[in-house]
Amino acid sequence: MAYPSEYYTKAQEIIDKRRFENSVKAEKRLREVRSKIPEIVEIDSKLSKTIDELVKIILSDKPDKKQRIEQVKEENLALQERMKELLRKNGYAVDYLDPIYTCRKCHDTGNGDGGRCSCFNDALKTVAAQELSKSLPMGLTCFESFDLSLYTDTVTPGMNTRRSPREMMTQNYEYCKEYAEYFRVPNESIFMTGGTGLGKTHLSLSIAKKVIEKNYSVVYGSVPDLLRRIENAHFNKSEDETEVINTLKECDLLLLDDLGAEFESTFYVSCLYELINSRTGYGKPTIVNTNLSGAELKKRYSDRIVSRLYSMKTLVFSGEDIRMKLKKKK
């Protein structure tokens, strides 16, 4: 996937920060062990000398070079074994002084065999998602702040169900919480439908918060905003259109909020179908929220889009506008 150069710079900064933090941690461990086990200092010094000696022997042309190399190697191994023995006797793991790496494949350089390491690509994906999700109000929403008591436990007249809004919302809440707790890719998508102010965005962002904590990339945005961004990239060349679309297609979890609030256009409908269909094909989960009823969706969108939406796990939200109830409480 092509990204702006600043994304690569930020991804490399993430890798460099990991390497620096790990080196600081390793140095702290070394100081700690040296203070508790003075003999370690002496062993470190001897190990350093054996390395210098080995280099000198390799560069020399003396007839007994091979024999001397083996001798130095044996001395080096003996010193390493002695160090492990001292660490073990003093309650440390034998690898306590080994270099610390977040990624053992590239040793926190970001470079792999013939290209970028997968850890760099993961960092790049995280940066791309963060850049697109700067408006994500994560601090405002979590499962703990979702108040089920705001939903009535009385069955709403005229609703095609014998369950009360509180029963329905409890079931939705438990499903979303479990979905976030055991999130994986591939995964099923979620379609949240119901009137305004019933908690669709709250639960969506609660899932997003939990998923981001698990180091998955999440992109959030209202459908109008994201579609306008694609449109501007396509017609006004405000940014790379392929880059924007691929970020939306390839993030681990995409949250499309307020479907139906966008301006009606064939371009938008085409973009929506392509985005949802592509993610479905790759097993990438999407959460779509709408205030529109089933009849309104069918009137506004193509059968292909409506079919895709209802093939997702559908959560129906019911009750009174809880935002109004919260305002009355204040």
N, C-alpha and C positions, 0 to 999 in steps of 0.2 A: 504494500500500500504506500502511495506517495504522500509525504507530509511536508509542511513548510520546514525550512532549515532550522528555525528556532525550536521546533518540537524535538529535533534530534539533539540540539544543544541541551535542552532541559532534561531529556532522557539520559544523556551522558552525565549530567550533573547529579542525577539520582544515583547512577552507578558509582561515580566518584565519591559521593557522600558515603555510600555504603562501605567502600574500600577504606576511606579515611576513618570512619567510626570503628570498623573492625581492627584497623591497625592500632588505634588508640586503646581499644579493649585488650588487644594482645600485649601491648607495651605495659599496660596496667598489671596484667597477669604476671609478666616477667618480673616487674619490680616487686610485686607481692611475694613471689616464690624466692627471689634472691634475698629478700629481707628475712625470710623464715628458714631458708636452707642455704647457708653461706657457701657450701661446697658446689652449689649450682653455678656460682659465679666463676669458680675455678674451672669447672668443666666447660662452661661457655668459652672461656679464654683458650683452653686447650683445643676445643673443636675449631675455633677460628684459626689457630695456628696449623692444625692438620690440613685445613683447606688451602692455606697459603703454601704449605710444604708440598702438597699434591700438585699445585700449579707449577712450582719450581721444578719438580721432578719430571713432569710431562714436557716441559720446555727444554729440559737438559738432554744431552746425548750420551749419557753414561751407560755403560754396558749392562749394569744391574738395574736399569730403570723399571722394568716390569716387576721385578721382585720387590723393589722399594715402594712401588705403587700399591701392591697388594698389602704390604706391611702397614702403610699409612691408612688404607681402607679398614684394615682390621682394628687399628687403634681407634679410628673414628667410630666404628660400630660398637666397640667396647665402651667408649665414653657415652654413647647414646643409650646403651643398655643400663649403664650406671645411673644416668639421669632419670630414666624411667623407674628404676628401682627406688631412687630417692623420692620421686614424686609419689609413688605408690605407698611407701612407708609413711609419708606425711599426709596421707588422705586425699591426694589429688589423682585425677585420671591421668593415665600415662601420656595422653595426647593434649594435656592441659596447656602446654607451651607451643603447640603446633600453630601455624598461621591460621587465622580465622577468616573464612570466606562465606559470604551469603550464597554465592554460586560457585560450586566446586568445579563446574565445567570450564569456566573462563577465569577463575580466580579474581572475580570482580573487576575485570577489565572491560567487559561488554563485547569482547571479540571472540568468535568461535573459529572453527576450522573453515577457512576460506570466506568468512563473512561475519555478520553480527551474531552474537550469542542469543539464544532464546530469551535470556533474562533482559537483554537490551530491548528486544522486541516487545516484551511485556511492559517494560518501563515506558516505551514509546506509546503503546496502546493506552496506558494509564494517563499519560500527558494529553493525548488527543481527546480522551473522554473528559478530562478535567477542563480543558479549554472550551469544550462545547457545553459543559454543564455548569458554567460559572454562576448561573442564576439559580442553581439548585438550593432551595432553602432547607438544607439538611438539619440545621439546628432547631427548627421549629416542629419537626415531626418525628416521632418514634412510637413504637408499640405501647410503651409505658404511659404515654400521654393520651392514648385513645380511650375515651370515656364511654363505655357501653350503656351507662345509666341514662345518657341523654336520649336514648331511643326508647320509645314506649313499649311496654309489654302487653299492650292491647292490640288485638288484630284490627288492622285498618279496613274499614268497610269498602267494598268495591274492588279490593285487591284479590287476585286469583290465587289465593293461598290461605291456609289456615294457621300459618305461623305469624307471630307478631314481628314487627320491625326489629325488636331486640333479639329475638331468636334468630332471625335471618342475619343480623349484623354480627352476632356472636359466632355464627358458623363462618361467615366471611372473615372475621378477625382471626379465628383459629386456623383457617386455611392459609391465610396470608402469612401468619407468624411461622407456621410449619414450613411453608414454601421458602421463606427467607432463611430459616434455620438450616435447612438441608438443600440450599440452592446448589445447582450444578449446571453444567452445559454439556450436552444438550438438555433442554427442559421444555415443559409445556408453557404456552403463553397464556395470559390472563386477559379477559375482556370484562371490564367493570362498567355496568350500566345502571343508571338511576338519576333521579333529579339532582338539582344543585344543592350543595351544602350537606351532603350525606356522608362524607368521609372518604370518597374515592381517592382524591389526591393525598390525603393524610396516610391512608394505608399503602398507597403506591410508594410514597417517599419513605415510609417506615421500612418497606421491603428494600428499597434502594440503599438506605443507610446501613442496614445489616449486610447486604451483599457487598458493598464497598469495603466494609470492615473485613470481609473475607478475601480482599485483594482481587475482586473481579472488577472489570471496567463497566461503568454505568453511564449512560447518557440520558438526561432528562430534558424535556422541553414541551411547551404547549404545541399542539399541531399547527396552529397559525404561525407561530414564530419559526418553527423548523422548516415549514414549507416556504415561508418567505425567504429564509436563508438559502434554500435550494434554488428558488426562483431568481434571487439576486445573483447567485453564483452562475446560473445558467444564462441569463439575459444581460446582466450588467458586468459580469466577470469580476465581481467584488472579491471573490476568492476562487480557488480551484474547485470546480463542481464535483469532479471525480473524488477529490479528497473528502469533501463534505459528505457525499452520499456513502462512500466506503466506510467512513467513521460510523455513520448511522447503521450501516448493514453489519459491520463486524464487531461492534462492542458486545460485551457479554450479555448485557441486559439493556433494553431500550424502553424508556417510559414515554408514551405518547399521551399527553394530557389534553383534555378538552377537545376531543374529536367532534367536529360539527360546528365549531366556532370560527373556522377558517372561511375565507371568501370562496364561493363556489366557482370552480373552473375545471375544465377538462385536464389542464396541466397538473393541477393539484391531485385530482382523482388518479391520474396516471402514476404520479409520484408515490402516492399512498399505496396503491396496489403493488407496484414494483418493490417498494420497501418491505411491506408486510410479507409478500410472497417469497421474496429472496431470503428473508430471515427465517421463515418457516421451512424453506427448503434446506437450510443449513442447520436446523435445529437450534437456532438462536432465539431465546425467549423474548417476547415483547409484552409489555403491559399497556393496554389501550383503555382510556377512560372516556366516557361520553355521557352527556345529559340527554341525548336523543332517545326516543322510544324506538322499538323495533320497526314500527310503521314509518317513522320519520327517517330512519336509516335507509330503508328500502326505497323511499321516495328520492333520497338525496344521492345515494351511492349506487354503483353498479352491483349486480347480483354477485359478481366475483368477490368484491370487497366484503359485502355482507356475509357471504358464505365463509370467507376466511375468518371474519370476526367471531361468528358463532361456532366455528370449529375449535375455538380456544376454550379454556375453562371459563365459563361465564358466571360471574358473580353479580347478582341483582341486589341493588341497594334500595332500601325502603325506609320511610319515616318522614319526619318533618325536618326542615333545614336546621341542622344543629348549630350552624354559625349564628343564627338568630337567637337560639337558646343561650349560647355562650355570651352574646352581647347583653341579654337580659340579666344574666347572672352577675355581670360586672356592674 
